[in-house]
């Protein structure tokens, strides 16, 4: 009887070690490089963003290999996956932070016409971690408060809505990066210093939309996109974790003369540091990026 109890105890201990190991994958240093041609229909900044993602992809492939969908452990558990998507490719690891990055540009002759083409190269170093499992999220930016209105192109003064659904319970927040400044859109302004909002698994959420008149009134921040340029690109960050997390330090919101509110904000480079620290602290912490374009009418 004692031998049986000892065997059961050993099995339990092995299970605990296995779970603990899965939850605490080591962060490793990685480096990669990539080079792309700057296309006629993209800006220099867009090309930089594209080549940076490809350099990260190269670094992760070098350290962890390319993800193969036929492997037996693709789905860890219902509603969760053990891969991330970078540059349209499924990867075995998450990019945690960038520690060094260098861009260089050169002109090359291309094609039969021998026309000069601009190329940009990225050398990158950083930290990455193999994915154990994380929630597979559904996130859409919308032009109207319906899922069918999914879009990434918006006009000046057009409203923004967001659709969100998770397979598991967790904590949600939303930010928009305008280049040098990142603003927090959710939790709503009246929620004060709340770091995130608790959400339920398998429930659909429509953010920035007023509830139907038949329902009790609620304080919802309506988001209107604005640009004074011909064309501007912003990035939405939909942040989710199964564990609660602490928000970054934010500047106060401002009320303008027309009673509209400028959301709380922080410098974009500080926001990126907060994302990296939060990813390193929790394997369930993740952000979904949506690149949106705003144009004048």
FIZA-721299 format. One line per 2 residues: number of its first residue (from 0); their letters; for each residue x, y, z of N, C-alpha, C. Coordinates in nm, 2 decimals. Example, Ala and Ser with C-alpha at 12.3 -4.5 7.8 and 13.67 -1.06 7.14 Angstrom:
! residues 2
0> as> 1.32/-0.57/0.78/1.23/-0.45/0.78/1.32/-0.33/0.78 ~ 1.28/-0.22/0.71/1.37/-0.11/0.71/1.29/0.00/0.79
! end
This chain:
! residues 297
0> xx> 0.08/-0.12/0.00/0.00/0.00/0.00/0.09/0.12/0.00 ~ 0.19/0.13/0.08/0.28/0.24/0.08/0.35/0.26/-0.06
2> xx> 0.39/0.15/-0.12/0.45/0.16/-0.25/0.35/0.22/-0.35 ~ 0.22/0.19/-0.35/0.12/0.24/-0.44/0.11/0.39/-0.42
4> xx> 0.10/0.43/-0.29/0.09/0.57/-0.26/0.21/0.65/-0.31 ~ 0.33/0.59/-0.30/0.45/0.66/-0.34/0.45/0.67/-0.49
6> xx> 0.39/0.57/-0.56/0.38/0.58/-0.71/0.29/0.69/-0.75 ~ 0.17/0.70/-0.69/0.08/0.80/-0.72/0.14/0.94/-0.69
8> xx> 0.21/0.95/-0.58/0.28/1.08/-0.55/0.38/1.12/-0.66 ~ 0.45/1.02/-0.70/0.55/1.05/-0.81/0.49/1.10/-0.94
10> xx> 0.37/1.03/-0.97/0.30/1.07/-1.09/0.25/1.21/-1.08 ~ 0.19/1.25/-0.96/0.14/1.38/-0.94/0.25/1.49/-0.95
12> xx> 0.37/1.45/-0.89/0.48/1.55/-0.90/0.53/1.57/-1.04 ~ 0.53/1.46/-1.12/0.57/1.47/-1.26/0.47/1.56/-1.34
14> xx> 0.34/1.55/-1.31/0.24/1.63/-1.37/0.26/1.78/-1.34 ~ 0.29/1.81/-1.21/0.32/1.94/-1.17/0.44/2.00/-1.24
16> xx> 0.55/1.92/-1.24/0.67/1.97/-1.31/0.64/2.00/-1.46 ~ 0.56/1.91/-1.52/0.53/1.93/-1.66/0.45/2.06/-1.69
18> xx> 0.35/2.08/-1.60/0.27/2.20/-1.62/0.35/2.33/-1.59 ~ 0.43/2.32/-1.48/0.52/2.44/-1.45/0.61/2.47/-1.57
20> xx> 0.67/2.36/-1.63/0.76/2.38/-1.74/0.69/2.45/-1.85 ~ 0.57/2.40/-1.88/0.49/2.46/-1.99/0.46/2.60/-1.97
22> xx> 0.44/2.64/-1.85/0.40/2.78/-1.82/0.52/2.88/-1.81 ~ 0.64/2.82/-1.80/0.76/2.91/-1.78/0.87/2.88/-1.89
24> xx> 0.83/2.88/-2.02/0.93/2.87/-2.12/1.04/2.97/-2.11 ~ 1.16/2.94/-2.13/1.27/3.03/-2.12/1.27/3.14/-2.23
26> xx> 1.31/3.26/-2.20/1.32/3.36/-2.29/1.47/3.35/-2.35 ~ 1.48/3.35/-2.48/1.61/3.33/-2.54/1.65/3.45/-2.63
28> xx> 1.77/3.48/-2.65/1.82/3.59/-2.73/1.82/3.54/-2.88 ~ 1.78/3.62/-2.97/1.77/3.58/-3.11/1.82/3.70/-3.19
30> xx> 1.86/3.67/-3.32/1.89/3.77/-3.41/1.86/3.73/-3.56 ~ 1.83/3.82/-3.64/1.79/3.79/-3.78/1.81/3.91/-3.87
32> xx> 1.79/3.89/-3.99/1.80/4.00/-4.09/1.70/3.98/-4.21 ~ 1.67/4.08/-4.28/1.59/4.07/-4.40/1.61/4.20/-4.48
34> xx> 1.58/4.18/-4.61/1.59/4.29/-4.71/1.47/4.29/-4.80 ~ 1.41/4.40/-4.83/1.30/4.41/-4.92/1.32/4.53/-5.01
36> xx> 1.25/4.52/-5.12/1.25/4.63/-5.22/1.13/4.73/-5.17 ~ 1.16/4.86/-5.18/1.06/4.96/-5.14/0.97/4.97/-5.27
38> xx> 0.84/4.93/-5.26/0.75/4.93/-5.37/0.70/5.07/-5.39 ~ 0.66/5.10/-5.52/0.61/5.23/-5.55/0.48/5.27/-5.48
40> xx> 0.40/5.17/-5.43/0.28/5.21/-5.37/0.29/5.21/-5.21 ~ 0.41/5.21/-5.16/0.43/5.21/-5.01/0.53/5.32/-4.98
42> xx> 0.51/5.37/-4.86/0.60/5.48/-4.80/0.72/5.41/-4.75 ~ 0.82/5.49/-4.72/0.94/5.44/-4.65/0.91/5.38/-4.52
44> xx> 0.82/5.44/-4.44/0.79/5.39/-4.31/0.72/5.26/-4.32 ~ 0.63/5.24/-4.42/0.57/5.11/-4.44/0.66/5.00/-4.48
46> xx> 0.76/5.04/-4.56/0.87/4.94/-4.60/0.95/4.90/-4.47 ~ 0.98/5.00/-4.39/1.05/4.97/-4.27/0.98/4.88/-4.18
48> xx> 0.85/4.90/-4.16/0.77/4.81/-4.08/0.76/4.67/-4.14 ~ 0.75/4.66/-4.27/0.75/4.53/-4.34/0.88/4.45/-4.32
50> xx> 0.99/4.52/-4.34/1.12/4.45/-4.33/1.15/4.42/-4.19 ~ 1.11/4.50/-4.09/1.13/4.46/-3.95/1.06/4.34/-3.92
52> xx> 0.93/4.32/-3.96/0.86/4.20/-3.93/0.93/4.07/-3.99 ~ 0.98/4.09/-4.11/1.05/3.98/-4.18/1.18/3.95/-4.11
54> xx> 1.25/4.05/-4.06/1.37/4.02/-3.98/1.34/3.95/-3.85 ~ 1.23/3.99/-3.78/1.19/3.91/-3.66/1.16/3.77/-3.70
56> xx> 1.09/3.75/-3.81/1.05/3.62/-3.86/1.18/3.53/-3.88 ~ 1.28/3.59/-3.94/1.41/3.52/-3.97/1.47/3.48/-3.84
58> xx> 1.47/3.57/-3.74/1.53/3.54/-3.61/1.46/3.43/-3.54 ~ 1.33/3.43/-3.54/1.25/3.32/-3.47/1.27/3.19/-3.55
60> xx> 1.27/3.19/-3.68/1.29/3.07/-3.76/1.43/3.01/-3.72 ~ 1.53/3.09/-3.71/1.67/3.05/-3.68/1.67/2.98/-3.55
62> xx> 1.60/3.04/-3.45/1.61/2.99/-3.31/1.51/2.87/-3.28 ~ 1.40/2.88/-3.34/1.29/2.78/-3.31/1.24/2.69/-3.42
64> xx> 1.28/2.73/-3.55/1.24/2.65/-3.66/1.10/2.71/-3.71 ~ 1.06/2.67/-3.83/0.94/2.71/-3.89/0.83/2.63/-3.84
66> xx> 0.71/2.69/-3.82/0.60/2.61/-3.77/0.54/2.52/-3.88 ~ 0.51/2.39/-3.84/0.45/2.30/-3.93/0.32/2.26/-3.88
68> xx> 0.21/2.28/-3.96/0.08/2.26/-3.91/0.04/2.11/-3.88 ~ 0.12/2.02/-3.94/0.08/1.88/-3.93/0.13/1.82/-3.80
70> xx> 0.21/1.90/-3.72/0.26/1.84/-3.59/0.14/1.81/-3.50 ~ 0.16/1.71/-3.42/0.05/1.65/-3.34/0.01/1.74/-3.23
72> xx> 0.09/1.84/-3.18/0.06/1.92/-3.07/0.02/2.06/-3.11 ~ -0.04/2.08/-3.23/-0.08/2.21/-3.28/-0.18/2.28/-3.19
74> xx> -0.29/2.21/-3.16/-0.39/2.26/-3.07/-0.36/2.21/-2.93 ~ -0.33/2.29/-2.84/-0.29/2.25/-2.70/-0.42/2.22/-2.62
76> xx> -0.52/2.30/-2.63/-0.65/2.28/-2.57/-0.76/2.36/-2.64 ~ -0.88/2.33/-2.62/-0.99/2.40/-2.69/-0.98/2.55/-2.67
78> xx> -0.99/2.62/-2.79/-0.98/2.76/-2.78/-0.85/2.82/-2.77 ~ -0.74/2.74/-2.77/-0.61/2.79/-2.75/-0.52/2.73/-2.86
80> xx> -0.41/2.81/-2.90/-0.32/2.76/-3.00/-0.18/2.78/-2.95 ~ -0.08/2.71/-3.01/0.06/2.72/-2.97/0.14/2.78/-3.08
82> xx> 0.09/2.88/-3.15/0.16/2.95/-3.25/0.12/3.09/-3.25 ~ 0.21/3.18/-3.31/0.17/3.32/-3.33/0.19/3.34/-3.48
84> xx> 0.13/3.45/-3.53/0.14/3.48/-3.67/0.22/3.61/-3.69 ~ 0.33/3.60/-3.77/0.42/3.71/-3.79/0.45/3.71/-3.94
86> xx> 0.42/3.83/-4.00/0.44/3.85/-4.15/0.36/3.74/-4.22 ~ 0.25/3.71/-4.17/0.16/3.61/-4.24/0.20/3.47/-4.23
88> xx> 0.30/3.44/-4.14/0.35/3.30/-4.12/0.32/3.26/-3.97 ~ 0.28/3.13/-3.96/0.27/3.08/-3.82/0.40/3.04/-3.76
90> xx> 0.42/3.09/-3.64/0.55/3.08/-3.58/0.54/3.00/-3.44 ~ 0.65/2.94/-3.40/0.65/2.86/-3.28/0.68/2.95/-3.15
92> xx> 0.71/3.08/-3.18/0.75/3.16/-3.06/0.69/3.30/-3.07 ~ 0.68/3.37/-2.96/0.64/3.51/-2.95/0.76/3.60/-2.95
94> xx> 0.76/3.71/-3.02/0.86/3.81/-3.00/0.84/3.89/-2.87 ~ 0.93/3.89/-2.78/0.92/3.96/-2.65/0.96/4.10/-2.66
96> xx> 1.08/4.13/-2.70/1.13/4.27/-2.71/1.24/4.28/-2.81 ~ 1.26/4.40/-2.86/1.38/4.43/-2.95/1.48/4.50/-2.87
98> xx> 1.61/4.44/-2.87/1.72/4.50/-2.80/1.81/4.58/-2.89 ~ 1.81/4.55/-3.02/1.89/4.63/-3.11/1.83/4.62/-3.25
100> xx> 1.83/4.73/-3.32/1.77/4.73/-3.46/1.85/4.83/-3.55 ~ 1.88/4.79/-3.67/1.95/4.88/-3.76/1.90/4.87/-3.90
102> xx> 1.87/4.98/-3.96/1.82/4.98/-4.10/1.92/5.04/-4.19 ~ 1.93/4.99/-4.31/2.02/5.05/-4.41/1.95/5.05/-4.55
104> xx> 1.98/5.15/-4.63/1.91/5.16/-4.75/2.01/5.17/-4.87 ~ 1.98/5.11/-4.98/2.07/5.11/-5.10/1.99/5.10/-5.22
106> xx> 2.05/5.14/-5.34/1.98/5.14/-5.47/2.05/5.02/-5.54 ~ 1.97/4.95/-5.62/2.02/4.84/-5.70/1.95/4.84/-5.84
108> xx> 2.01/4.79/-5.94/1.95/4.78/-6.07/1.87/4.65/-6.07 ~ 1.74/4.66/-6.12/1.66/4.54/-6.11/1.59/4.52/-6.25
110> xx> 1.57/4.40/-6.28/1.49/4.36/-6.40/1.57/4.39/-6.53 ~ 1.50/4.35/-6.64/1.56/4.37/-6.77/1.58/4.52/-6.80
112> xx> 1.49/4.60/-6.75/1.50/4.74/-6.78/1.62/4.81/-6.71 ~ 1.68/4.74/-6.61/1.79/4.79/-6.54/1.76/4.93/-6.47
114> xx> 1.63/4.94/-6.43/1.59/5.06/-6.35/1.64/5.05/-6.21 ~ 1.67/5.17/-6.15/1.72/5.17/-6.01/1.60/5.14/-5.92
116> xx> 1.62/5.05/-5.82/1.52/5.02/-5.72/1.58/5.05/-5.59 ~ 1.50/5.10/-5.50/1.54/5.12/-5.36/1.51/5.00/-5.27
118> xx> 1.61/4.96/-5.20/1.60/4.84/-5.11/1.63/4.89/-4.97 ~ 1.57/4.82/-4.87/1.59/4.85/-4.73/1.62/4.72/-4.66
120> xx> 1.73/4.72/-4.58/1.77/4.61/-4.50/1.76/4.63/-4.35 ~ 1.72/4.53/-4.28/1.70/4.54/-4.14/1.78/4.43/-4.07
122> xx> 1.87/4.46/-3.97/1.93/4.37/-3.89/1.88/4.39/-3.75 ~ 1.83/4.28/-3.68/1.76/4.30/-3.56/1.81/4.19/-3.46
124> xx> 1.81/4.23/-3.33/1.84/4.14/-3.22/1.73/4.16/-3.11 ~ 1.70/4.05/-3.05/1.59/4.07/-2.95/1.58/3.94/-2.86
126> xx> 1.46/3.93/-2.80/1.43/3.82/-2.71/1.30/3.76/-2.76 ~ 1.29/3.63/-2.75/1.17/3.55/-2.79/1.15/3.44/-2.70
128> xx> 1.03/3.38/-2.70/0.99/3.27/-2.61/0.90/3.17/-2.68 ~ 0.93/3.05/-2.67/0.85/2.94/-2.73/0.71/2.95/-2.67
130> xx> 0.61/2.93/-2.76/0.47/2.94/-2.71/0.42/2.81/-2.65 ~ 0.37/2.81/-2.53/0.31/2.69/-2.48/0.16/2.68/-2.53
132> xx> 0.08/2.78/-2.49/-0.05/2.79/-2.54/-0.10/2.93/-2.51 ~ -0.19/2.98/-2.59/-0.25/3.11/-2.57/-0.39/3.12/-2.63
134> xx> -0.47/3.21/-2.59/-0.61/3.22/-2.64/-0.61/3.26/-2.79 ~ -0.69/3.20/-2.87/-0.71/3.24/-3.01/-0.82/3.34/-3.01
136> xx> -0.78/3.47/-3.04/-0.88/3.58/-3.03/-0.94/3.61/-3.16 ~ -1.06/3.67/-3.16/-1.12/3.72/-3.28/-1.14/3.87/-3.26
138> xx> -1.07/3.95/-3.34/-1.07/4.10/-3.33/-1.09/4.16/-3.46 ~ -1.18/4.26/-3.47/-1.21/4.33/-3.60/-1.23/4.48/-3.57
140> xx> -1.17/4.56/-3.65/-1.21/4.70/-3.65/-1.32/4.72/-3.74 ~ -1.42/4.81/-3.70/-1.54/4.82/-3.78/-1.57/4.97/-3.81
142> xx> -1.65/4.99/-3.92/-1.69/5.12/-3.96/-1.83/5.15/-3.90 ~ -1.91/5.05/-3.87/-2.04/5.07/-3.81/-2.05/4.96/-3.70
144> xx> -2.15/4.97/-3.61/-2.16/4.88/-3.50/-2.22/4.74/-3.53 ~ -2.16/4.68/-3.64/-2.20/4.55/-3.68/-2.08/4.48/-3.73
146> xx> -2.07/4.35/-3.71/-1.96/4.27/-3.75/-1.93/4.27/-3.90 ~ -2.04/4.29/-3.97/-2.03/4.29/-4.12/-1.96/4.41/-4.17
148> xx> -1.94/4.51/-4.08/-1.87/4.64/-4.12/-1.72/4.64/-4.10 ~ -1.66/4.52/-4.10/-1.52/4.51/-4.07/-1.44/4.59/-4.18
150> xx> -1.34/4.67/-4.14/-1.27/4.76/-4.23/-1.14/4.80/-4.16 ~ -1.04/4.84/-4.24/-0.92/4.90/-4.19/-0.89/5.04/-4.26
152> xx> -0.98/5.08/-4.35/-0.97/5.21/-4.42/-1.08/5.30/-4.37 ~ -1.05/5.42/-4.32/-1.15/5.51/-4.26/-1.13/5.65/-4.32
154> xx> -1.24/5.73/-4.32/-1.23/5.86/-4.36/-1.22/5.95/-4.23 ~ -1.17/6.07/-4.26/-1.16/6.17/-4.15/-1.29/6.20/-4.09
156> xx> -1.30/6.20/-3.95/-1.42/6.22/-3.87/-1.51/6.10/-3.88 ~ -1.46/5.98/-3.92/-1.55/5.86/-3.92/-1.54/5.79/-3.79
158> xx> -1.64/5.73/-3.75/-1.65/5.66/-3.62/-1.57/5.52/-3.63 ~ -1.52/5.48/-3.52/-1.45/5.35/-3.51/-1.52/5.27/-3.40
160> xx> -1.54/5.14/-3.44/-1.60/5.04/-3.35/-1.50/4.92/-3.35 ~ -1.52/4.84/-3.24/-1.43/4.72/-3.23/-1.51/4.60/-3.19
162> xx> -1.49/4.49/-3.26/-1.55/4.36/-3.22/-1.44/4.28/-3.16 ~ -1.48/4.21/-3.05/-1.39/4.13/-2.97/-1.45/4.00/-2.92
164> xx> -1.39/3.89/-2.93/-1.44/3.76/-2.88/-1.32/3.67/-2.84 ~ -1.33/3.62/-2.72/-1.22/3.53/-2.67/-1.28/3.39/-2.63
166> xx> -1.21/3.28/-2.64/-1.26/3.15/-2.60/-1.26/3.13/-2.45 ~ -1.18/3.22/-2.38/-1.16/3.21/-2.23/-1.18/3.34/-2.16
168> xx> -1.21/3.33/-2.03/-1.22/3.46/-1.95/-1.08/3.52/-1.95 ~ -1.09/3.66/-1.93/-0.96/3.73/-1.92/-0.98/3.88/-1.90
170> xx> -0.88/3.95/-1.93/-0.87/4.10/-1.91/-0.84/4.17/-2.04 ~ -0.91/4.28/-2.07/-0.90/4.34/-2.20/-0.87/4.49/-2.19
172> xx> -0.79/4.54/-2.28/-0.77/4.69/-2.29/-0.74/4.72/-2.44 ~ -0.76/4.84/-2.48/-0.74/4.88/-2.62/-0.66/5.01/-2.62
174> xx> -0.56/5.02/-2.71/-0.48/5.14/-2.73/-0.47/5.17/-2.88 ~ -0.44/5.30/-2.91/-0.42/5.34/-3.05/-0.29/5.41/-3.05
176> xx> -0.19/5.37/-3.14/-0.06/5.43/-3.15/-0.07/5.52/-3.27 ~ -0.05/5.65/-3.25/-0.05/5.75/-3.35/0.08/5.79/-3.41
178> xx> 0.19/5.72/-3.37/0.32/5.75/-3.42/0.41/5.78/-3.30 ~ 0.40/5.90/-3.24/0.48/5.94/-3.13/0.40/5.93/-3.00
180> xx> 0.27/5.93/-3.01/0.19/5.92/-2.89/0.09/5.80/-2.90 ~ 0.07/5.73/-2.79/-0.02/5.62/-2.79/-0.13/5.65/-2.69
182> xx> -0.26/5.64/-2.73/-0.37/5.68/-2.64/-0.45/5.55/-2.60 ~ -0.50/5.55/-2.48/-0.58/5.44/-2.43/-0.73/5.47/-2.46
184> xx> -0.79/5.37/-2.53/-0.93/5.39/-2.57/-1.02/5.31/-2.48 ~ -0.97/5.20/-2.42/-1.05/5.11/-2.33/-0.96/5.05/-2.23
186> xx> -0.99/5.05/-2.10/-1.12/5.10/-2.04/-1.16/5.24/-2.07 ~ -1.29/5.27/-2.07/-1.34/5.40/-2.10/-1.29/5.50/-2.00
188> xx> -1.30/5.63/-2.04/-1.24/5.74/-1.96/-1.30/5.74/-1.82 ~ -1.44/5.72/-1.81/-1.50/5.73/-1.68/-1.46/5.62/-1.58
190> xx> -1.39/5.51/-1.64/-1.35/5.40/-1.55/-1.23/5.43/-1.47 ~ -1.17/5.55/-1.50/-1.06/5.60/-1.41/-0.93/5.52/-1.43
192> xx> -0.88/5.48/-1.32/-0.75/5.41/-1.32/-0.75/5.26/-1.34 ~ -0.86/5.21/-1.38/-0.87/5.06/-1.41/-0.77/5.03/-1.51
194> xx> -0.70/4.92/-1.49/-0.59/4.88/-1.59/-0.65/4.80/-1.71 ~ -0.76/4.73/-1.68/-0.83/4.65/-1.79/-0.97/4.62/-1.75
196> xx> -1.04/4.56/-1.84/-1.18/4.52/-1.81/-1.19/4.37/-1.82 ~ -1.26/4.31/-1.72/-1.28/4.17/-1.71/-1.38/4.13/-1.82
198> xx> -1.35/4.03/-1.90/-1.44/3.98/-2.01/-1.46/3.83/-2.00 ~ -1.57/3.79/-2.05/-1.60/3.65/-2.04/-1.58/3.57/-2.17
200> xx> -1.54/3.45/-2.16/-1.51/3.37/-2.27/-1.64/3.34/-2.35 ~ -1.63/3.33/-2.48/-1.74/3.29/-2.58/-1.85/3.40/-2.58
202> xx> -1.82/3.52/-2.53/-1.92/3.63/-2.54/-1.87/3.73/-2.64 ~ -1.96/3.79/-2.72/-1.92/3.89/-2.82/-1.93/4.03/-2.75
204> xx> -1.82/4.11/-2.78/-1.82/4.24/-2.73/-1.81/4.34/-2.84 ~ -1.89/4.45/-2.84/-1.88/4.55/-2.94/-1.85/4.68/-2.86
206> xx> -1.73/4.73/-2.88/-1.68/4.85/-2.81/-1.70/4.98/-2.88 ~ -1.72/5.08/-2.81/-1.74/5.22/-2.86/-1.87/5.24/-2.93
208> xx> -1.97/5.15/-2.90/-2.10/5.17/-2.95/-2.20/5.19/-2.84 ~ -2.29/5.28/-2.86/-2.40/5.30/-2.76/-2.49/5.19/-2.76
210> xx> -2.54/5.15/-2.64/-2.64/5.03/-2.64/-2.77/5.08/-2.70 ~ -2.85/4.98/-2.74/-2.99/5.01/-2.79/-3.07/5.09/-2.69
212> xx> -3.16/5.17/-2.74/-3.24/5.26/-2.65/-3.32/5.17/-2.55 ~ -3.35/5.05/-2.58/-3.43/4.96/-2.49/-3.35/4.92/-2.37
214> xx> -3.22/4.94/-2.38/-3.14/4.90/-2.26/-3.11/5.02/-2.18 ~ -3.06/4.99/-2.05/-3.03/5.10/-1.96/-2.91/5.17/-2.02
216> xx> -2.91/5.31/-2.00/-2.80/5.39/-2.05/-2.67/5.35/-1.99 ~ -2.56/5.36/-2.06/-2.42/5.34/-2.00/-2.33/5.44/-2.06
218> xx> -2.22/5.46/-1.99/-2.12/5.56/-2.03/-2.02/5.50/-2.13 ~ -2.04/5.51/-2.25/-1.96/5.45/-2.36/-1.88/5.57/-2.43
220> xx> -1.75/5.56/-2.44/-1.68/5.65/-2.52/-1.69/5.62/-2.67 ~ -1.74/5.72/-2.74/-1.75/5.70/-2.89/-1.63/5.76/-2.95
222> xx> -1.57/5.68/-3.04/-1.44/5.71/-3.10/-1.45/5.77/-3.24 ~ -1.40/5.88/-3.26/-1.40/5.95/-3.39/-1.26/5.96/-3.44
224> xx> -1.22/5.91/-3.55/-1.09/5.92/-3.61/-1.07/6.05/-3.67 ~ -0.95/6.10/-3.66/-0.92/6.24/-3.71/-0.78/6.24/-3.77
226> xx> -0.77/6.31/-3.88/-0.63/6.34/-3.94/-0.64/6.48/-4.01 ~ -0.53/6.55/-4.01/-0.51/6.67/-4.08/-0.42/6.65/-4.20
228> xx> -0.39/6.53/-4.23/-0.30/6.49/-4.34/-0.39/6.43/-4.46 ~ -0.33/6.42/-4.57/-0.40/6.35/-4.68/-0.42/6.21/-4.65
230> xx> -0.32/6.15/-4.58/-0.33/6.01/-4.55/-0.25/5.99/-4.42 ~ -0.30/5.91/-4.33/-0.23/5.88/-4.20/-0.26/5.74/-4.16
232> xx> -0.15/5.67/-4.10/-0.17/5.53/-4.05/-0.15/5.53/-3.90 ~ -0.25/5.46/-3.84/-0.24/5.44/-3.69/-0.25/5.29/-3.67
234> xx> -0.21/5.25/-3.55/-0.21/5.11/-3.52/-0.29/5.08/-3.39 ~ -0.40/5.00/-3.40/-0.47/4.96/-3.29/-0.41/4.84/-3.22
236> xx> -0.40/4.85/-3.08/-0.34/4.74/-3.00/-0.45/4.69/-2.91 ~ -0.50/4.57/-2.94/-0.60/4.50/-2.86/-0.53/4.41/-2.76
238> xx> -0.52/4.44/-2.63/-0.44/4.37/-2.54/-0.53/4.28/-2.45 ~ -0.48/4.15/-2.44/-0.56/4.05/-2.36/-0.47/3.96/-2.28
240> xx> -0.51/3.93/-2.17/-0.44/3.83/-2.09/-0.54/3.75/-2.00 ~ -0.51/3.63/-1.97/-0.59/3.55/-1.88/-0.57/3.59/-1.74
242> xx> -0.46/3.65/-1.71/-0.43/3.71/-1.57/-0.44/3.86/-1.58 ~ -0.48/3.92/-1.47/-0.49/4.07/-1.46/-0.35/4.12/-1.48
244> xx> -0.34/4.24/-1.53/-0.21/4.31/-1.55/-0.22/4.46/-1.51 ~ -0.11/4.52/-1.49/-0.10/4.66/-1.45/-0.08/4.74/-1.57
246> xx> -0.16/4.85/-1.59/-0.15/4.94/-1.70/-0.02/5.02/-1.69 ~ 0.03/5.08/-1.80/0.14/5.18/-1.79/0.09/5.31/-1.73
248> xx> 0.18/5.39/-1.69/0.15/5.53/-1.64/0.10/5.61/-1.75 ~ -0.02/5.68/-1.73/-0.08/5.75/-1.84/-0.09/5.90/-1.80
250> xx> -0.08/5.99/-1.90/-0.12/6.13/-1.88/-0.27/6.14/-1.87 ~ -0.32/6.25/-1.80/-0.46/6.26/-1.79/-0.53/6.29/-1.92
252> xx> -0.65/6.26/-1.93/-0.73/6.29/-2.05/-0.76/6.44/-2.05 ~ -0.80/6.50/-2.16/-0.83/6.64/-2.17/-0.97/6.66/-2.23
254> xx> -1.04/6.76/-2.18/-1.17/6.79/-2.23/-1.16/6.92/-2.32 ~ -1.20/6.91/-2.45/-1.18/7.02/-2.54/-1.30/7.12/-2.53
256> xx> -1.30/7.23/-2.60/-1.40/7.33/-2.59/-1.54/7.28/-2.64 ~ -1.54/7.18/-2.73/-1.66/7.12/-2.78/-1.71/7.00/-2.69
258> xx> -1.65/6.99/-2.58/-1.68/6.88/-2.48/-1.63/6.74/-2.52 ~ -1.56/6.73/-2.63/-1.50/6.60/-2.67/-1.38/6.58/-2.58
260> xx> -1.35/6.45/-2.57/-1.24/6.41/-2.48/-1.12/6.35/-2.55 ~ -1.00/6.40/-2.52/-0.88/6.34/-2.58/-0.84/6.24/-2.48
262> xx> -0.83/6.11/-2.52/-0.80/6.00/-2.42/-0.67/6.01/-2.35 ~ -0.65/5.94/-2.24/-0.53/5.94/-2.17/-0.42/5.88/-2.26
264> xx> -0.30/5.92/-2.24/-0.19/5.88/-2.33/-0.06/5.86/-2.26 ~ 0.04/5.82/-2.34/0.18/5.81/-2.30/0.26/5.80/-2.43
266> xx> 0.39/5.83/-2.42/0.48/5.83/-2.54/0.48/5.68/-2.60 ~ 0.49/5.67/-2.73/0.48/5.54/-2.79/0.59/5.45/-2.76
268> xx> 0.71/5.51/-2.74/0.83/5.42/-2.71/0.81/5.36/-2.56 ~ 0.75/5.44/-2.47/0.72/5.39/-2.34/0.61/5.28/-2.34
270> xx> 0.51/5.30/-2.43/0.41/5.20/-2.45/0.47/5.06/-2.50 ~ 0.56/5.07/-2.59/0.63/4.95/-2.65/0.71/4.88/-2.54
272> xx> 0.78/4.96/-2.45/0.85/4.90/-2.34/0.76/4.83/-2.24 ~ 0.64/4.89/-2.22/0.54/4.83/-2.13/0.49/4.69/-2.19
274> xx> 0.47/4.69/-2.32/0.42/4.57/-2.39/0.53/4.46/-2.37 ~ 0.65/4.50/-2.39/0.76/4.40/-2.38/0.77/4.34/-2.24
276> xx> 0.77/4.43/-2.14/0.78/4.38/-2.00/0.66/4.30/-1.97 ~ 0.54/4.33/-2.02/0.42/4.25/-1.99/0.42/4.11/-2.05
278> xx> 0.47/4.11/-2.18/0.49/3.98/-2.25/0.59/3.89/-2.17 ~ 0.70/3.95/-2.13/0.80/3.88/-2.05/0.74/3.82/-1.92
280> xx> 0.65/3.90/-1.86/0.60/3.86/-1.73/0.50/3.75/-1.73 ~ 0.42/3.74/-1.84/0.32/3.64/-1.85/0.31/3.58/-1.99
282> xx> 0.30/3.45/-2.00/0.29/3.39/-2.13/0.15/3.40/-2.19 ~ 0.05/3.43/-2.11/-0.08/3.45/-2.17/-0.11/3.59/-2.21
284> xx> -0.02/3.68/-2.19/-0.03/3.82/-2.23/0.00/3.83/-2.38 ~ -0.09/3.90/-2.45/-0.07/3.91/-2.59/-0.14/4.04/-2.64
286> xx> -0.10/4.08/-2.76/-0.17/4.20/-2.82/-0.19/4.17/-2.97 ~ -0.31/4.21/-3.02/-0.34/4.19/-3.16/-0.33/4.33/-3.22
288> xx> -0.25/4.34/-3.33/-0.23/4.47/-3.39/-0.32/4.48/-3.52 ~ -0.38/4.60/-3.53/-0.46/4.62/-3.65/-0.41/4.76/-3.71
290> xx> -0.36/4.75/-3.83/-0.31/4.87/-3.89/-0.43/4.94/-3.97 ~ -0.46/5.06/-3.93/-0.57/5.13/-3.99/-0.52/5.25/-4.07
292> xx> -0.59/5.29/-4.18/-0.56/5.40/-4.26/-0.67/5.51/-4.25 ~ -0.63/5.63/-4.23/-0.73/5.74/-4.22/-0.70/5.84/-4.33
294> xx> -0.80/5.87/-4.41/-0.77/5.97/-4.52/-0.88/6.08/-4.52 ~ -0.84/6.19/-4.57/-0.93/6.31/-4.58/-1.04/6.28/-4.69
296> x> -1.16/6.33/-4.66/-1.27/6.31/-4.76/-1.23/6.38/-4.89
! end
